[in-house]
Amino acid sequence: MTISSLKKAYKEKELTPRELMKQIQEKIEMHKENPIWIHVLSDAELEPYLAKLEKSDMASLPLYGIPFAIKDNIDLQGIPTTAGCPDYSYTPAKSAYVVECLINAGAIPVGKTNLDQFATGLVGTRSPYGACQNSINAEYISGGSSSGSAVSVALGMALFSLGTDTAGSGRVPAAFNNLVGVKPSKGILSTSGVVPACRSLDCVSIFAKDTEDARKVFDVAVSFDEADPYSRVMPQTQASMKSAFKFAVPKEEQLKFFGDSEAEELYKKAIARFERMGGIAVETDFSPMLEAANLLYYGPWVTERYVAVKEMIEERPESFMEVTKTIIASGKTKSAEDYFNAEYKLKAYKRQADMLMQNVDFALTPTTGTIYTIDEVNADPIALNSNLGYYTNFMNLLDFSAYAVPAGFRENAMPFGVTLFAAAFEDRKLMQFGEIFMSKDSDV
C-alpha cells in the first residue's frame, strides 16, 4: 500500500479512512507483544480526525486519510509525550509544528511510538517500555532511537512515520527494517514541539517504504516556522540529477564492517549499481567526517543532552535508565573551554569536508557497517552502539542532508542499507538519486 494506491482506493469507494483505521488497530493488536507503541489512539481520540476528513474535499488534501506514526518525543495535542521516560510525561496543549502540517494535509495520527529514552541511542533497546524488536527477525535490534517509528511502518501499521535524528536515529532504523529514511537538512522541518536531545543538531526525520511516499510527505512537512529559532527556509530551486555524475566513497582503509563480510559485499554491489546508473566512484579521504563524528559524544555537544533534562537528572536520577543516565550525565563536566576548542576543530573539519564534497554530487556510505541481536547489544551496550554510529554521527555536526535507502539482504534475510549525503538543502536531489537506485530494474 502506498499513498497513491490508498488515495485511489478512497476515491473509488473501495475503502474509507474509518475502515482503514479499524484494519490498522487489528494489525497493532496482532503485534502487541512487540513494544512498538507507547500510546495508540483510542476510537474516541481518533474520532475528531476521522470526522473532519469525512467533511473535507479529498482533492484538496495531499495526505488525505494517510495514517502516520509519531515518535514519542514529538508532541501530539492531547496525547502524553514521554520521550521514553514515564516520569517525564506531560500532555501538550498543541501538536508539534510539523505534526500540525501533516494533519492539516489530511494525515491521520495512529499513535506515539517507542524510542530509546530521550532519543539517546541507535539501538532501540534503551526504553523502559521494552526493547523494540526488528520487523523481520525479533532476535535483532530495530535500530534507534526512532525504533517504534520504523517498525510501525515496516509492519504496515502506518504508511509513514516521524522520527528524530541527531546522531543517526532517522537512518539506522531505516536500514534495519528495509525502509527509506529522510534525514533532512537541519532546520527545514521545524523542531517546535519536539523534546530536544541536542537542540542545535536535532532534525525531524521521515520513514517510508518507498521514495515516492517519502518525497510526498517531505513536500508537506517542509515549512518555515517563525517560532523555531533553528528553522531555515528551504530554497525553491535545487540542482537536478545528472545522467553522468560523481559520488564519493571512503578510502578502503576507512571502511569498517565490524566482521560483517556480507555487509561489505552488499556495499560493493551498491557502488556498482550507481556506476551502472552513470556514476563515477571517487575514493575520498573521509578523515574530516570521521574526526567530526568523534566530537558528538566525546566532545561538548553531549552537554546539550544534559541541559535538556538538567532539572530531572539532578533531582530524579532514578527515573533514567542506567545507560541513558551515564551518557547524559557525562555532559555535566564539559567546560566552556572544551566547547570552544571543539568548535574550532569542527569549523576546520567542516571546511575540509566541504572542499572534498565540491568535487562530487553526493557521497555514499553504508548506513551501518553491521547489525546486532538484542542480546549482543544488552551485553555491550555502549561499544556496539558506538559502532552503529560510525557512518552517521558526523552528519548533523557538518550540516549535511542525507537519505538512507535499502540496498539488499544478507543470507539470514536481515536487510542492509546505504546512505547518500550531500550539502545542506540538496535533499530532493538525493531523493532523485535514491529513487532511481531503488527502481524495479535495480539488481542490487
N, C-alpha and C positions, 0 to 999 in steps of 0.2 A: 504494500500500500504506500502510495506517495501522495503528496499534496495535490498533484494534478488528478490522479485517479480518484482520490476521495472527493474532491470537488465535483468531478464528473458524476460520481455516484449520487451525490446530493442533488445535482441539477436534474438528473434523470429519475429522481424519486425512488431510487433503489435503497436508499439509506437516509436516515436523519441523524443530526448530531446527538439527539437524545438516545437513539438506538445504539449508536456507536459507543457512547459513554457506558451503556449497560454492558456491552461486549468487553470493554476495557476493564470495567470493575470485575467481571468474571475472570479475566486473564490475571489480574492482580491477585485475586483470591487463589488462583492455581499456583502462584509462586510465592505465597505468603511465608514460606519457610526461609526465603532469601530476604534479608533485611534491606530491601531496595528503598522502601518508603519510610519516612518518619511521620508523615500525615497525608492520608488520602482524603480528598474532599468528599463529604457525605452528599447524599441526594439534596439535602436542604442547602448545603453550601454551593452545590453546582447549579441549583435552580435559577438564580439570577442571571448567570451566563447563558444558560440554555434559553430562558425566556426572552432575553434580549435578542439572541440570534433569530428566534422564530418571528420576531417583528422586524428583522433587518433585511436589507437588499443584499443577496449573496454576491452579486456582481461588483458591489462597491467595497467589499471586504476581501483583501488578498489572502487572508488566512482564515476564511470563514469555516468554522467548525473543525479546525485543526487542533487536536489535543496535544498539549505540551507539558513537560515536567519541569520543575523549578528546584534547583539546588537549595538546600535549606540554610543557606547564608544570604539568600536573596528574598526580599520581602514580598509577600502576597497579602493584600489587605484582609484583615480579619482572621488570618491564619497564623498560628505561632511560628516564629523564627527561632531556631535553637542553635544554629551553627554547630550542631553535633554535640551540644552540651546542655543537658536538661536544665541545669541551674541558671543558665544564661537566658533562658527563654523569655521572649516578650511578644506581644501581639501588636503588629503595626497598624496604624490608622489608615495608611495608604500603601499602595504597592510601589515597588521599585520602579523607577522611570522606564526602564527597558521592558519590564513586565506590562506596564500600562500601554506602551506602544504596541505590544503584541496582542493584548486583549482588545484594544481599540481597533485592531485589524481583523478581529473575529476569532482569534485563537482561544481555546478553552483550557484553563489550568486544571490538570489532573490532581496534582498534589505536590508535596515537598519531599525531596529525595535525600537519602543518606549521604554522608560525606565524612572524610577524615576530619576529626574535630578541629574547628576553627581553620579549616582548609589548610592544615599543616600536615602534608604527606602526599606521596604519589602512589600509595598502595591500596587504599580502600579498606584497611583493617583497623584503623585507629578511631573507632567510633564506639561509644557506649551502647549504641543501638544494635551492634553486631557487625561483624566483618561481611561486607557485601561480596557475594560470590560472583565469579565470572559467568557471563551469559552462556558460554559454550561448555565449560567444564568447571563444576562447582569447587573443585580442589584448588583452582588457581585464583589469584587475586583479580579483582575487577579493574585495578588501577584507581588512582585517586588524584586529588581529593574528591573530584566530581564523580564518585563511584556510582551512586544510585541514578544519577542523571544519564550516564552512559548505558547502564544495564537496562533501564526502563525503556529506552529507545530500541536497543538490540532485541529485547523480548516482545516488542510490539505493544507496549503499554502507553506509548506516546509516539507521535511522528517526529518530534524533535524535542530537544531539551536545552535548558540553560545550565551552564556550569560557570565556574570561575577559573582563571588561570593566572597564577603568579610565578610558578616555577615549572609548570608543565601539566597542570591539572585539567586542562582542556584538550590535551593531546594524548597523554599516556592512556587514559581510559578509552579513548577512541581506538588506539592501536590494539588494545587488549580485547576489544569487543567488536572488531571489524566494522568500525564506523568512520565517518569523516568528522574531523574536529576543527572548527574555525577558532584560531587564536588571533583575534583582530588586533589591529594597530591600537596602541594604548589610547584611550580617550574617545574613540569613535562610537563605542557603546557605553552609555552612561553607567557609572557605578553608584549613583544616588540610590539609596535603599539597599545597599549591599554591605554586609558586615565586613569591615576591612581586614585583610591579612597584612599585606604591605601596601598601604594606601597609594603610594606613588607608583606602584608597579602593577596593581591589580587590573585584570581585564575580565569582562563577562564573555564567556565562550559559548559556542553553539555546537551541539551534537546532532547529526542526522545520518540517515542510511546512505544518502547519495548526495552528490554535489549540487544537483538541481534544487533539491529541497533546502540544502544549507544556504544556497545563494538567495532563495526567495525569503527565507527568514532573516538573513543578513540585511537584505534590502529594506525590510521593515524596521529592523532593530537599530540600524544606523541613524542616529538622530542627535543633533547637538542639544545638550542640556545646560541651560544657563545656570542652573542651581548647582551643578557639579563643577568645582574649580579645576578638575582634571579633564573635563570634557574638551574635545577638539573637533573642529569641523572637518569632515571627510571631503577632500577635493572632488569636484564634479567630474573632472577628466582624469583618466588614467591611461597609461601605455597599454595597448592591446597586445595579445600574444603574437609572436612572430613565427613564421614557418621554420626559420633557422634561428637557433638560439644557443646560448652557452649557460651551463649551470656548474656551480662549484661543488666539489666533493672533497672531504677531508683527505689529507695525506694518509697513506696506508697505515703508517705507524701511529696515527692519531685515532684510528678507528678502534672501538672497543665493543666486543660482543660477549665478554664475560663467560667464555666457554661455549657459547651457543653457535655452533657451526652452521646450523640450518638458517638462523637469522642472518649470518654473514652471507650465505649463498643467496638468500632472498633479496638482500640489499644489492648485491651484484646484478641480479636479474632486473631490479627496478632501474638501475643505472642504464642497463642495456635497453630497457623499454623506452626510456627517454631519448636515448641515442637513436632508436628507430623512429621516433617521432620527429627527428631532425635536430636533436640537441647534440652539443659537443661538451663532454665532461671535462672540466678543468680542475686538475688536482691543485688544491689550495691549502696553504698553511692556516689551520684553524686556531693557532695559538691565542690570538686576541679573544676569540669566543670562549675558549676553554678556560683561560685565565679569568675572564669576567665571571664565568659560572661559579668559580670558587668564592667569589665575593658574596654570593647571595645568602648562604647560611653561615659562612665563616667570617664574613665581614659585618659591618654595622647595620645592614638592612634588616637583619633579624630583630633589631630594636623596634622596628615598626610593628612587628607582631606583638612585642611586649607592650608597646604604647596602646595598641588597640584594646587590650584586655587588662591593662595595668591594675585597675582597682580590684578586679575579680581575682587575679592571680595572687595579689598580695593578701587579700582578705579571706579568700575561699580557695586556697590551692588544692584542697581535696576534690574540688569539682572537676579538675582536669585529669585526663588520662596521664599516666606517668611519662610516656614518651613525648606526648604533646607538651607537658609541663617542662620537661627537661629542655626541649628545643626553644620554647618561648622564653623561659627564664634566662637563657643564655644572653638574651638581648639586654638585660638589665645592666650588665657590666661594660657595655660599649661606651666609649667616650666621644666627645666632640672631635678630639684629635684623631681617633680611629675613623670617624666618618670622613673627615676632610682628606686624610691620607688615602682612603679607599676611593673617594670621589675623584681625586686627581688621577689615580690609576685607571678608574673606569673611563674617564674622559680620553685618556691615551688609547685604551682598548677600543673605544668607540671610533675614534679617528682611524685607527689601523683597520678595523673591521669594515668601515665604510669605504675605505680605499680598495680593499680586496673585493668588495661587492660591486664596485663601479665597473668591473670588467665582465660581469655575468648578469644574466637576467634573474636568477634566483640561485639559492644553494639547496642541496639535497642531502639529508642525513637520515639514518634510521630514527624513528621516533624514540625507541629504546633499543638497547643492544640485546636485551633478553627479556624473559618473563619468569616469574617465580610462583610457587604454590603458596597458599596461605600459611601452611606450616613452616615453610622456609623463611618467610618474612617474619613470622612470630618469633622464630629462633634468633634472628639477627636483624631487628627492625631498622636500625639507623643506617648500617652499612649498605644493605640491599636497597633501601630507599634512595640512598645517595647514588648508587649505580644507575637507577632508573632515571635520574636527573642529568646524566652525563651530557645528553644532547639537547636538553630542554632548559636548564637553569639560566642560561645566558640571554634568552630571547627578549624578555621584557627589560632587563637591565640595558641592553643595547638597542632598544626601541625598534625591534623588527616586527613585521607582520608574519604570520605563519599559518600553514594549512597542513593538517595531518590527514593522510589518506591510507586506506588498506593497500597492502602490497603482497598478498599471498598467505599461504598457510604452511605450518610445519607438519611433519608426518603425524603428529598427535592431534591434528586439527586446530591447534592454537594459532591465532592469527598473528601476522607481522605487519607493521606499518612503517611508512616513511613520512618525513615532514619536509615540505617545501617552505623556505623562508626568504624574505626579501626586505627591502627598506619599508619604513612606515608608509601607510596609505597605498600599498600595492596589493591589497587584499584580493581585489577582484581579478587581477592578473594571475595570482596564484591559484584562484579557483578555476580559471580557464585552463591552466596547465593541468591541474588535478582532474578536471572533468575529462579531458582527452586521455590522460593516463588511465583512468578508470573505465574508458569506453569499452563497448562489448567486444571489439576486436583485439583488446589487450590480451596478451598471453602471459602476463605476469601474475 
